[in-house]
Amino acid sequence: MAIGSKVKGKSGGARVITYLFFETETVYLLTIYDKGEKADLKPHELKDMIDSLDLG
């Protein structure tokens, strides 16, 4: 996702992390972060976010 106020090419955007739960056909927004502040999401960070949804 591009951020219009930043003029940095590819690094001038944000990452939008979502999770699709098929049983209820629900999409959860887990996080949004600036690519300039955080390069990548670590696997355990993603797992912790999904686990915090308490989907059973």
ROSE-693776 format. One record per atom (N, C-alpha, C): residue number from 0; residue in one letter; x, y, z. Coordinates in steps of 0.05 Angstrom, whole numbers, always signed. Layout:
BEGIN
+-----+------+--------+--------+--------+
:  nr : rest :      x :      y :      z :
+-----+------+--------+--------+--------+
: NUM :    a :      X :      Y :      Z :
...
+-----+------+--------+--------+--------+
END
This chain:
BEGIN
+-----+------+--------+--------+--------+
:  nr : rest :      x :      y :      z :
+-----+------+--------+--------+--------+
:   0 :    m :    +17 :    -23 :     +0 :
:   0 :    m :     +0 :     +0 :     +0 :
:   0 :    m :    +18 :    +25 :     +0 :
:   1 :    a :    +14 :    +42 :    -19 :
:   1 :    a :    +30 :    +67 :    -20 :
:   1 :    a :    +20 :    +88 :     -1 :
:   2 :    i :    +39 :   +104 :     +9 :
:   2 :    i :    +32 :   +126 :    +27 :
:   2 :    i :    +38 :   +151 :    +11 :
:   3 :    g :    +18 :   +166 :     +3 :
:   3 :    g :    +21 :   +189 :    -14 :
:   3 :    g :    +39 :   +211 :     -4 :
:   4 :    s :    +41 :   +215 :    +22 :
:   4 :    s :    +57 :   +236 :    +33 :
:   4 :    s :    +87 :   +229 :    +33 :
:   5 :    k :    +94 :   +204 :    +27 :
:   5 :    k :   +122 :   +196 :    +27 :
:   5 :    k :   +131 :   +194 :     -2 :
:   6 :    v :   +155 :   +204 :     -7 :
:   6 :    v :   +166 :   +204 :    -34 :
:   6 :    v :   +191 :   +186 :    -34 :
:   7 :    k :   +187 :   +160 :    -32 :
:   7 :    k :   +210 :   +142 :    -29 :
:   7 :    k :   +208 :   +118 :    -47 :
:   8 :    g :   +192 :   +118 :    -68 :
:   8 :    g :   +190 :    +95 :    -85 :
:   8 :    g :   +178 :    +71 :    -71 :
:   9 :    k :   +189 :    +47 :    -75 :
:   9 :    k :   +178 :    +23 :    -64 :
:   9 :    k :   +178 :    +24 :    -33 :
:  10 :    s :   +199 :    +35 :    -21 :
:  10 :    s :   +201 :    +35 :     +8 :
:  10 :    s :   +182 :    +56 :    +21 :
:  11 :    g :   +169 :    +72 :     +4 :
:  11 :    g :   +151 :    +93 :    +15 :
:  11 :    g :   +123 :    +83 :    +20 :
:  12 :    g :   +120 :    +58 :    +27 :
:  12 :    g :    +93 :    +48 :    +32 :
:  12 :    g :    +90 :    +35 :    +58 :
:  13 :    a :    +67 :    +21 :    +61 :
:  13 :    a :    +61 :     +7 :    +86 :
:  13 :    a :    +54 :    -22 :    +79 :
:  14 :    r :    +56 :    -39 :    +99 :
:  14 :    r :    +48 :    -66 :    +96 :
:  14 :    r :    +21 :    -69 :   +111 :
:  15 :    v :     +2 :    -83 :    +99 :
:  15 :    v :    -24 :    -88 :   +111 :
:  15 :    v :    -25 :   -118 :   +115 :
:  16 :    i :    -27 :   -127 :   +140 :
:  16 :    i :    -27 :   -156 :   +146 :
:  16 :    i :    -56 :   -164 :   +154 :
:  17 :    t :    -68 :   -182 :   +138 :
:  17 :    t :    -95 :   -191 :   +143 :
:  17 :    t :    -95 :   -221 :   +147 :
:  18 :    y :   -117 :   -231 :   +158 :
:  18 :    y :   -120 :   -260 :   +163 :
:  18 :    y :   -148 :   -268 :   +155 :
:  19 :    l :   -151 :   -287 :   +137 :
:  19 :    l :   -177 :   -296 :   +128 :
:  19 :    l :   -184 :   -321 :   +143 :
:  20 :    f :   -207 :   -321 :   +158 :
:  20 :    f :   -216 :   -344 :   +173 :
:  20 :    f :   -239 :   -356 :   +157 :
:  21 :    f :   -234 :   -378 :   +144 :
:  21 :    f :   -253 :   -390 :   +125 :
:  21 :    f :   -279 :   -400 :   +137 :
:  22 :    e :   -278 :   -410 :   +162 :
:  22 :    e :   -302 :   -421 :   +174 :
:  22 :    e :   -325 :   -400 :   +176 :
:  23 :    t :   -318 :   -375 :   +182 :
:  23 :    t :   -338 :   -355 :   +184 :
:  23 :    t :   -337 :   -334 :   +162 :
:  24 :    e :   -319 :   -339 :   +142 :
:  24 :    e :   -315 :   -321 :   +120 :
:  24 :    e :   -310 :   -292 :   +130 :
:  25 :    t :   -292 :   -290 :   +149 :
:  25 :    t :   -286 :   -265 :   +162 :
:  25 :    t :   -257 :   -257 :   +156 :
:  26 :    v :   -252 :   -232 :   +149 :
:  26 :    v :   -225 :   -222 :   +145 :
:  26 :    v :   -218 :   -204 :   +169 :
:  27 :    y :   -195 :   -210 :   +182 :
:  27 :    y :   -186 :   -195 :   +205 :
:  27 :    y :   -162 :   -178 :   +196 :
:  28 :    l :   -163 :   -152 :   +204 :
:  28 :    l :   -140 :   -135 :   +200 :
:  28 :    l :   -122 :   -139 :   +225 :
:  29 :    l :    -98 :   -150 :   +220 :
:  29 :    l :    -80 :   -156 :   +242 :
:  29 :    l :    -62 :   -132 :   +249 :
:  30 :    t :    -51 :   -119 :   +228 :
:  30 :    t :    -34 :    -96 :   +233 :
:  30 :    t :    -29 :    -81 :   +207 :
:  31 :    i :    -20 :    -57 :   +210 :
:  31 :    i :    -10 :    -40 :   +188 :
:  31 :    i :    +15 :    -27 :   +198 :
:  32 :    y :    +37 :    -29 :   +183 :
:  32 :    y :    +61 :    -15 :   +192 :
:  32 :    y :    +76 :     -4 :   +168 :
:  33 :    d :    +91 :    +17 :   +174 :
:  33 :    d :   +107 :    +31 :   +154 :
:  33 :    d :   +132 :    +14 :   +147 :
:  34 :    k :   +136 :     +9 :   +121 :
:  34 :    k :   +158 :     -7 :   +112 :
:  34 :    k :   +185 :     +6 :   +119 :
:  35 :    g :   +186 :    +32 :   +122 :
:  35 :    g :   +210 :    +46 :   +130 :
:  35 :    g :   +218 :    +42 :   +159 :
:  36 :    e :   +198 :    +35 :   +176 :
:  36 :    e :   +203 :    +31 :   +204 :
:  36 :    e :   +208 :     +2 :   +211 :
:  37 :    k :   +197 :    -17 :   +196 :
:  37 :    k :   +200 :    -46 :   +201 :
:  37 :    k :   +202 :    -60 :   +175 :
:  38 :    a :   +224 :    -75 :   +171 :
:  38 :    a :   +228 :    -88 :   +145 :
:  38 :    a :   +209 :   -111 :   +141 :
:  39 :    d :   +208 :   -130 :   +159 :
:  39 :    d :   +191 :   -153 :   +156 :
:  39 :    d :   +178 :   -161 :   +182 :
:  40 :    l :   +157 :   -176 :   +180 :
:  40 :    l :   +144 :   -187 :   +204 :
:  40 :    l :   +156 :   -215 :   +209 :
:  41 :    k :   +165 :   -220 :   +233 :
:  41 :    k :   +177 :   -246 :   +239 :
:  41 :    k :   +154 :   -267 :   +242 :
:  42 :    p :   +159 :   -292 :   +235 :
:  42 :    p :   +139 :   -313 :   +237 :
:  42 :    p :   +125 :   -315 :   +264 :
:  43 :    h :   +141 :   -312 :   +286 :
:  43 :    h :   +128 :   -314 :   +312 :
:  43 :    h :   +110 :   -290 :   +318 :
:  44 :    e :   +117 :   -267 :   +307 :
:  44 :    e :   +100 :   -243 :   +310 :
:  44 :    e :    +72 :   -248 :   +297 :
:  45 :    l :    +73 :   -259 :   +273 :
:  45 :    l :    +48 :   -265 :   +259 :
:  45 :    l :    +32 :   -286 :   +274 :
:  46 :    k :    +45 :   -307 :   +283 :
:  46 :    k :    +31 :   -328 :   +299 :
:  46 :    k :    +19 :   -317 :   +324 :
:  47 :    d :    +33 :   -299 :   +338 :
:  47 :    d :    +22 :   -287 :   +362 :
:  47 :    d :     -3 :   -270 :   +356 :
:  48 :    m :     -3 :   -256 :   +333 :
:  48 :    m :    -26 :   -240 :   +326 :
:  48 :    m :    -50 :   -258 :   +320 :
:  49 :    i :    -45 :   -279 :   +305 :
:  49 :    i :    -67 :   -298 :   +298 :
:  49 :    i :    -78 :   -311 :   +324 :
:  50 :    d :    -60 :   -320 :   +341 :
:  50 :    d :    -68 :   -333 :   +366 :
:  50 :    d :    -84 :   -314 :   +384 :
:  51 :    s :    -78 :   -288 :   +382 :
:  51 :    s :    -93 :   -268 :   +399 :
:  51 :    s :   -122 :   -265 :   +390 :
:  52 :    l :   -129 :   -275 :   +366 :
:  52 :    l :   -156 :   -273 :   +357 :
:  52 :    l :   -175 :   -292 :   +372 :
:  53 :    d :   -163 :   -313 :   +384 :
:  53 :    d :   -178 :   -332 :   +400 :
:  53 :    d :   -202 :   -344 :   +384 :
:  54 :    l :   -195 :   -356 :   +361 :
:  54 :    l :   -215 :   -367 :   +343 :
:  54 :    l :   -222 :   -396 :   +350 :
:  55 :    g :   -210 :   -407 :   +370 :
:  55 :    g :   -216 :   -434 :   +378 :
:  55 :    g :   -200 :   -454 :   +365 :
+-----+------+--------+--------+--------+
END
